[in-house]
């Protein structure tokens, strides 16, 4: 249901409330947490911001005295690997982690293409857990090594259709998709099916490649179909460039994306004047929550801490990354182990929102208040619009 009313979700102490992570112990050790991030390449803008949020959460835990699991207190040490926004580099990094011969606890994974590339290697392993903080993918219980406290790509699809249904006088839809984004590519048939079922005409479906700078042929092909709205699916930097070029080519209709565009993307693409009648459906960013009066105190505390540490605003997946570290930390405590992977998985399966008050995003609790259903979390999505040089919340798709 599309609504402009900001429904209040349960949230505990947030950034300020690091509870019971540390208790005095005679035993102190170091716990290595692997972090796979897009620190270079086309995904760099969001990848660096995601890595920063992981670092912030780890620093908060360590500054509180460490992570107590059973009788042992751990100082968390990050081992960061750059996947360079490419599946090959991501697979190489994961293989290196596994080569040490010890259980792997990993966070990160911005790119769906990278995640999809290493997933077959680790899916059934009993010595590997990945908390996927970015990647618009959809996991199932069969993907037992991965947990996704981030909106699923299927939720983007259904929410996009819900949003388009709410618009008056929209009958014809064009689709433009990043063909390297495996999640969106896999969802294209479902998107077309749902739109058709709701009575819309899909006038064209075009593709571009991750990191593209030219979109003219694809946009021209879509515009020939006279769409009322174009749905652009990809990463923020690419989407901003596509929006700019669509306007340059004379398209004046509505545009909706699911990319988490940030102000830097718009600025870099020189797209400010092109953003009229553009909406972005995404997991709320910190400023969306602050301005929408939704978990606003916790979001502001996080954003203030992030900007104090890194001298710039947080990114599209920063809140998911911050919360994801705490989800893993609480699961380790619940399992009473940092290396019994089956026990940690059981803990993740049973973990509830009440047990992780540091989650700031509007996560929708599953059965029994659990965070995950078949390794996947679900969220209310914000409808964001560009105004006066920044994005502001215009409503939510529940």
C-alpha positions, 0 to 999 in steps of 0.5 A: 500500500502506498502511503505518505503516513510514516508508520512507526516501527519498533526501535531500541537504543540505536547508535547510542545503545550498545547493550551487553556487548561487553562484560569483563572476562579474563580471556581476551582474543582477536576476532577477524571479520572479513569485509568484501567491498567495492572500494574501486570501480563503478561501485566505489561511491556506495562501496566506500560508504558501505565499508565506512559504516562497517568500520563505524560499527566495529569501532563502536563495539571495540570502544565499548570494551569488545564483543563478549561471546561465552567466556571470551571477549573479542576485539574485532579486527577487519580484514578488508578486500576490494572486489573492484566492482567485478565478479572475478575480483570478488571470487578471488577475494572469497577464495583467498578467505577460504584458503586460510582453512578457518571458518569465515565470517564475512560482511559487505557485498555491495554488488549483486553480480559479485554476490551471484558469482561467489554464491555457488562457491559458498552456498553449501559450505559449513565454514562460511557465513556472509552477511550481504549488506548491499546486493539487490538479490533474493535469497532462499533457505537453500542459500544457507551460507548467506543472509540478506538484511537488505531489501530483496530485488523482488521487493523492489519489483513489487513495490515499483508496480504498487507505486506505478499503480498509484499514479493517475493517467499512467498507461504505458511503461518503458524499462531500462535495466543494468544488464550486469545487475543479475538481480534486476535482470532476473526480475525483468520477466516478473516486472513485465508480467505484473505490469501487464497483469495490472493493465499497463502496456510495456512499450519497450525493455532496454539494457545498459552495462554497469558503469555506462556513460552513454544511454542515447540508443536505449532511451531513444528506443524507449521514447519511440514507444511514447511511455508515460513513465520509464523505470530505470533499474541499476546503481545510482551513478548510472541511473543519474547519468541515464536520467540526465541523457533522457532529459537531454533527448527530450523525454519529459515524462515521469521516471522511477528508479530503485537505485538509492541515488544520492546527491553526489550521483546527481551532482557528478552527472550534472543532472540537477535540472533533470530531476523533475518528476523523478522518484526513487524507491529505496530502503530509507537513507538516514536523512529520509528517516530524519526528515520523515520523522521515522526512527529519526533520533536514531538515524540522526545519531548515526548520521552525526557519528558517520559524518564526524568520522568520515567528513561526508554524508553516509551512503545508500547502503550505510545503514544496512551495513551498520545494522548488519554488523550488529546482527552478526554480533548478536548472533555470535552471542546467541550461538555462544561461539564464533566458529560453530557455523551451524550454531551461528546460522541457527542463531541468525534464523531465530534472531528477533528485532528486539535482540538487535536494537541497533537496527535503524532502518524500518525493517518489517518483522517476520514470524515471531518478530524475527529478522529473517524469513528464509535468510531474507529481511523485508523493509518499508521503502521510501519514495524519494524526490529531488528538491533544492539540491537534495532528496526528501521523502515523499511517502512510503510503500509499505 
